[in-house]
Amino acid sequence: MSVGTENRKTGRSTLIEDLRHAINEVPVIDGHDCIVPRKLVLESGDVLFDLFAASCLPPGAVLHTPPVDPARSWETLEPYLPNLTNTSAYRCLVAAAKLLYDFEDFPLDERGYTDLRERMAGAYSREDWYVEALRNRANIDAVIWAMETDIALSEQEREIFLPAPNLDIFIRAHESTYREQLEQRHYVKLQEFLDVVELLAEVLTELDEKGVPSFWLSFSRFRPLMVRGVGTQEAAVAFMKSDGKVSPDEARLFQDYLIHQIADKCSAFNIPLQIDTGAHANPLSVEHSDPCQLAAFVAAHTRTRFVFLHGGYPFARHVGAQAKTFPNIYVDGSALAAHSLSAVREIVGEWIELVPVAKLLLWGGNATRIEAAIGSLLLMKDALAQILAERVESGFFSRELAFDLVRKLLRDIPRRFYRTDEIRIRRKTSEDVEE
């Protein structure tokens, strides 16, 4: 090895380590997560089996539902493990186990499984475990939490979890099940279509007054993303018909109208609207979740800020191009690390070169368990260090810019975009008034 080659390798090693150190020092904003409250996770019966079932196992792999008998959980899980260990989702859990539970005995055998399960159960029995794990160990300052209420959280946890309510229940109110849920939840009787529209406006106003960082729609889970312009009379048809009598097109007209209403309210309140995109949103029909279908809808709401969740994967290049073209589209990298670490390196690197930095919302766990969320953060951090180091070495941008991007991407941009400091204050003030 020549002296020059050795010096280059030493320089690269130092640069990456310096970037990793800088990245680990930044208190991160989690842009989108679905973490289940600690007390509910404990009810599963086996916190480790529950973690695998929620984060790694393919749909339909576990034929029974929690709580699971701990005596049989290893027997149930073991056949699936050999086909999981190659995946990024599994790597996320390995990384989190080391950070959170000081456990490195992988690949798992029955003894290791029992050991890790006991460590996890002991941690989950602590009232402050989520605060310890998220704040103190993972250095996560705030979580944009895809839940409507924080009632199941402790006071300390409320400082971290900022609810970003899902509004799908409104756009499905033509179905009696969802309509009845709305009536029971808000103590109203929805007799006409416009009653739904009025209730939506009232609820969003109340939520805005209390303080929310964003609203969230995930309608691509049950229909294509394309949203058409619809008149009131067309939209009302589905509401007036009984279940089973509504055609798919009538249902979509109803939904499209309410989606437009939600976008209008987000503009009025200056609250971002997160929309599930990509295969993660609709694994049964990937083409239905291509964010390119949203172009006309976005163009009709120029004052609404849209966040395309999960990078639209596998349509991530589409999302990057849209964010560059549309001033009101923002890219979100939640769930990318759990899909594919290689995809993260390629996609995030391309976004950094293509999209204005203020429109890059780099990371969110999009997980139901803290281990999966934190593990994806660890993988994303390592990928980001490599992405930035490569661009410094190639001369694409300077070392100074790379370190500046670290804090902007992981904290400053999502902190301002979701107004996390302001939302904390507003929610605390609202709680004090209610008391």
URKA-V446662 format. One record per pair of residues at least 4 apart in sequence whose C-alpha atoms are under 7 Angstrom apart, sorted by the first residue. I is the first residue (numbers start at 0). J is the second residue. If there is no record, write none. Layout:
i->I j->J
i->I j->J
This chain:
i->0 j->4
i->0 j->5
i->1 j->5
i->2 j->6
i->3 j->7
i->4 j->8
i->5 j->9
i->6 j->10
i->7 j->11
i->8 j->12
i->9 j->13
i->10 j->14
i->11 j->15
i->12 j->16
i->13 j->17
i->14 j->18
i->14 j->388
i->15 j->19
i->15 j->384
i->15 j->385
i->15 j->388
i->16 j->20
i->17 j->21
i->18 j->22
i->18 j->384
i->18 j->402
i->19 j->23
i->19 j->381
i->19 j->384
i->20 j->24
i->21 j->25
i->22 j->380
i->22 j->405
i->25 j->406
i->26 j->138
i->26 j->139
i->26 j->140
i->26 j->410
i->27 j->138
i->27 j->139
i->27 j->140
i->27 j->409
i->27 j->410
i->28 j->139
i->28 j->140
i->28 j->141
i->28 j->142
i->28 j->409
i->28 j->410
i->28 j->413
i->28 j->414
i->29 j->139
i->29 j->141
i->29 j->142
i->29 j->143
i->29 j->362
i->29 j->363
i->29 j->364
i->30 j->142
i->30 j->143
i->30 j->360
i->30 j->362
i->30 j->363
i->30 j->413
i->31 j->142
i->31 j->143
i->31 j->144
i->31 j->145
i->31 j->333
i->31 j->363
i->31 j->364
i->31 j->365
i->32 j->142
i->32 j->143
i->32 j->144
i->32 j->145
i->32 j->363
i->32 j->364
i->32 j->365
i->32 j->366
i->33 j->144
i->33 j->145
i->33 j->146
i->33 j->365
i->33 j->366
i->33 j->367
i->34 j->366
i->34 j->367
i->34 j->368
i->34 j->369
i->35 j->39
i->35 j->40
i->35 j->367
i->35 j->368
i->36 j->40
i->36 j->151
i->36 j->152
i->37 j->41
i->37 j->123
i->38 j->42
i->40 j->46
i->41 j->46
i->41 j->123
i->42 j->66
i->43 j->49
i->43 j->65
i->43 j->66
i->43 j->67
i->44 j->66
i->44 j->67
i->44 j->68
i->44 j->69
i->45 j->49
i->45 j->67
i->45 j->69
i->46 j->50
i->46 j->116
i->46 j->119
i->46 j->120
i->47 j->51
i->47 j->116
i->48 j->52
i->48 j->72
i->49 j->53
i->50 j->54
i->50 j->368
i->51 j->55
i->51 j->56
i->52 j->56
i->53 j->367
i->54 j->88
i->54 j->371
i->55 j->88
i->55 j->89
i->56 j->60
i->67 j->72
i->68 j->72
i->71 j->75
i->72 j->76
i->73 j->77
i->73 j->109
i->76 j->80
i->79 j->83
i->80 j->84
i->83 j->89
i->84 j->89
i->86 j->90
i->87 j->91
i->87 j->336
i->87 j->337
i->87 j->338
i->87 j->339
i->87 j->340
i->88 j->92
i->88 j->337
i->88 j->338
i->89 j->93
i->90 j->94
i->91 j->95
i->91 j->337
i->91 j->371
i->91 j->374
i->91 j->375
i->91 j->378
i->92 j->96
i->92 j->370
i->92 j->371
i->92 j->374
i->93 j->97
i->94 j->98
i->94 j->374
i->94 j->377
i->95 j->99
i->95 j->370
i->95 j->373
i->95 j->374
i->96 j->100
i->96 j->101
i->96 j->102
i->97 j->101
i->97 j->102
i->97 j->103
i->99 j->132
i->100 j->118
i->100 j->119
i->102 j->115
i->104 j->111
i->107 j->111
i->107 j->112
i->108 j->112
i->109 j->113
i->110 j->114
i->111 j->115
i->112 j->116
i->113 j->117
i->114 j->118
i->115 j->119
i->116 j->120
i->117 j->121
i->118 j->122
i->119 j->123
i->120 j->124
i->122 j->128
i->123 j->128
i->127 j->131
i->128 j->132
i->129 j->133
i->130 j->134
i->130 j->135
i->130 j->156
i->131 j->135
i->131 j->136
i->132 j->136
i->132 j->137
i->133 j->137
i->133 j->138
i->133 j->139
i->134 j->138
i->134 j->139
i->134 j->140
i->137 j->373
i->140 j->159
i->141 j->159
i->141 j->160
i->142 j->159
i->142 j->160
i->142 j->161
i->143 j->160
i->143 j->161
i->143 j->162
i->143 j->163
i->143 j->212
i->144 j->160
i->144 j->161
i->144 j->162
i->144 j->163
i->145 j->162
i->145 j->163
i->145 j->164
i->145 j->165
i->146 j->162
i->146 j->163
i->146 j->164
i->146 j->165
i->147 j->162
i->147 j->163
i->147 j->164
i->147 j->165
i->148 j->162
i->149 j->157
i->149 j->162
i->152 j->156
i->152 j->157
i->153 j->157
i->154 j->158
i->156 j->160
i->157 j->161
i->158 j->423
i->161 j->211
i->161 j->212
i->162 j->211
i->163 j->211
i->163 j->212
i->163 j->213
i->163 j->214
i->163 j->215
i->164 j->214
i->164 j->215
i->165 j->214
i->165 j->215
i->165 j->216
i->166 j->215
i->166 j->216
i->167 j->171
i->167 j->216
i->167 j->217
i->167 j->218
i->168 j->172
i->168 j->177
i->169 j->199
i->170 j->254
i->170 j->257
i->170 j->258
i->171 j->177
i->171 j->254
i->172 j->177
i->172 j->178
i->173 j->178
i->173 j->237
i->173 j->238
i->174 j->178
i->174 j->242
i->175 j->179
i->175 j->242
i->176 j->180
i->177 j->181
i->178 j->182
i->179 j->183
i->180 j->184
i->181 j->185
i->182 j->186
i->182 j->187
i->182 j->188
i->182 j->189
i->189 j->194
i->189 j->195
i->190 j->194
i->192 j->196
i->192 j->235
i->192 j->238
i->193 j->197
i->194 j->198
i->195 j->199
i->196 j->200
i->197 j->201
i->198 j->202
i->199 j->203
i->200 j->204
i->201 j->205
i->202 j->206
i->203 j->207
i->204 j->208
i->205 j->209
i->206 j->210
i->206 j->211
i->207 j->211
i->207 j->268
i->209 j->425
i->209 j->426
i->209 j->429
i->210 j->422
i->210 j->425
i->210 j->426
i->211 j->422
i->212 j->270
i->212 j->417
i->212 j->418
i->212 j->419
i->212 j->422
i->213 j->270
i->213 j->271
i->213 j->272
i->213 j->273
i->213 j->417
i->214 j->271
i->214 j->272
i->214 j->273
i->215 j->272
i->215 j->273
i->215 j->274
i->216 j->273
i->216 j->274
i->216 j->275
i->217 j->274
i->217 j->275
i->217 j->280
i->218 j->222
i->219 j->223
i->219 j->224
i->219 j->275
i->219 j->276
i->219 j->280
i->219 j->281
i->219 j->287
i->219 j->288
i->220 j->280
i->220 j->281
i->222 j->287
i->223 j->287
i->223 j->288
i->224 j->287
i->224 j->288
i->224 j->290
i->224 j->292
i->224 j->293
i->225 j->292
i->225 j->293
i->226 j->255
i->226 j->293
i->226 j->296
i->227 j->255
i->227 j->296
i->229 j->233
i->229 j->234
i->229 j->252
i->229 j->255
i->229 j->256
i->230 j->234
i->231 j->235
i->232 j->236
i->233 j->252
i->234 j->252
i->234 j->253
i->234 j->256
i->235 j->239
i->235 j->253
i->236 j->240
i->236 j->249
i->237 j->245
i->237 j->249
i->237 j->250
i->237 j->253
i->240 j->244
i->240 j->245
i->241 j->245
i->245 j->249
i->245 j->250
i->246 j->250
i->247 j->251
i->248 j->252
i->249 j->253
i->250 j->254
i->251 j->255
i->252 j->256
i->253 j->257
i->254 j->258
i->255 j->259
i->256 j->260
i->257 j->261
i->258 j->262
i->259 j->263
i->260 j->264
i->261 j->265
i->262 j->266
i->262 j->300
i->262 j->303
i->263 j->267
i->264 j->268
i->265 j->269
i->265 j->270
i->265 j->271
i->265 j->272
i->265 j->303
i->266 j->270
i->266 j->302
i->266 j->303
i->271 j->303
i->271 j->304
i->271 j->305
i->271 j->306
i->272 j->304
i->272 j->305
i->272 j->306
i->273 j->305
i->273 j->306
i->273 j->307
i->273 j->308
i->274 j->306
i->274 j->307
i->274 j->308
i->275 j->280
i->275 j->307
i->275 j->308
i->276 j->280
i->276 j->288
i->276 j->289
i->276 j->290
i->276 j->307
i->276 j->308
i->276 j->309
i->276 j->311
i->277 j->281
i->277 j->285
i->277 j->288
i->277 j->289
i->277 j->309
i->277 j->311
i->277 j->312
i->277 j->313
i->277 j->314
i->278 j->282
i->278 j->285
i->278 j->288
i->278 j->312
i->278 j->313
i->280 j->288
i->281 j->285
i->281 j->288
i->289 j->311
i->289 j->314
i->290 j->311
i->290 j->318
i->291 j->317
i->293 j->297
i->294 j->298
i->295 j->299
i->296 j->300
i->297 j->301
i->301 j->327
i->303 j->327
i->304 j->327
i->304 j->328
i->305 j->327
i->305 j->328
i->305 j->329
i->306 j->328
i->306 j->329
i->306 j->330
i->306 j->331
i->307 j->311
i->307 j->329
i->307 j->330
i->307 j->331
i->308 j->330
i->308 j->331
i->308 j->332
i->308 j->333
i->309 j->331
i->309 j->332
i->309 j->333
i->309 j->334
i->309 j->335
i->310 j->315
i->310 j->318
i->310 j->330
i->310 j->331
i->310 j->332
i->311 j->315
i->311 j->318
i->314 j->318
i->315 j->319
i->315 j->346
i->316 j->320
i->317 j->321
i->318 j->322
i->318 j->330
i->319 j->323
i->319 j->330
i->319 j->350
i->319 j->353
i->319 j->354
i->320 j->324
i->321 j->325
i->321 j->328
i->322 j->326
i->322 j->328
i->322 j->329
i->322 j->330
i->322 j->354
i->323 j->353
i->323 j->354
i->329 j->358
i->329 j->359
i->330 j->358
i->330 j->359
i->330 j->360
i->331 j->359
i->331 j->360
i->331 j->361
i->331 j->362
i->332 j->360
i->332 j->361
i->332 j->362
i->332 j->363
i->333 j->362
i->333 j->363
i->333 j->364
i->333 j->365
i->334 j->338
i->334 j->363
i->334 j->364
i->334 j->365
i->335 j->339
i->335 j->343
i->336 j->340
i->336 j->343
i->336 j->375
i->336 j->378
i->336 j->379
i->337 j->375
i->339 j->343
i->340 j->344
i->341 j->345
i->342 j->346
i->343 j->347
i->343 j->382
i->344 j->348
i->344 j->382
i->344 j->386
i->345 j->349
i->346 j->350
i->347 j->351
i->348 j->352
i->348 j->386
i->349 j->353
i->350 j->354
i->351 j->356
i->354 j->358
i->357 j->412
i->359 j->408
i->360 j->408
i->360 j->413
i->361 j->408
i->361 j->409
i->364 j->372
i->364 j->375
i->364 j->376
i->365 j->372
i->366 j->371
i->366 j->372
i->368 j->372
i->369 j->373
i->370 j->374
i->371 j->375
i->372 j->376
i->373 j->377
i->374 j->378
i->375 j->379
i->376 j->380
i->377 j->381
i->378 j->382
i->379 j->383
i->380 j->384
i->381 j->385
i->382 j->386
i->383 j->387
i->384 j->388
i->385 j->389
i->386 j->390
i->387 j->391
i->387 j->401
i->388 j->392
i->389 j->393
i->390 j->394
i->390 j->395
i->390 j->396
i->391 j->395
i->391 j->396
i->391 j->397
i->391 j->398
i->396 j->400
i->397 j->401
i->398 j->402
i->399 j->403
i->400 j->404
i->401 j->405
i->403 j->407
i->404 j->408
i->405 j->409
i->406 j->410
i->406 j->411
i->407 j->411
i->407 j->412
i->408 j->412
i->410 j->414
i->411 j->415
i->412 j->416
i->413 j->417
i->414 j->418
i->414 j->419
i->418 j->422
i->419 j->423
i->420 j->424
i->421 j->425
i->422 j->426
i->423 j->427
i->424 j->428
i->425 j->429
i->426 j->430
i->427 j->431
i->428 j->432
i->429 j->433
i->430 j->434
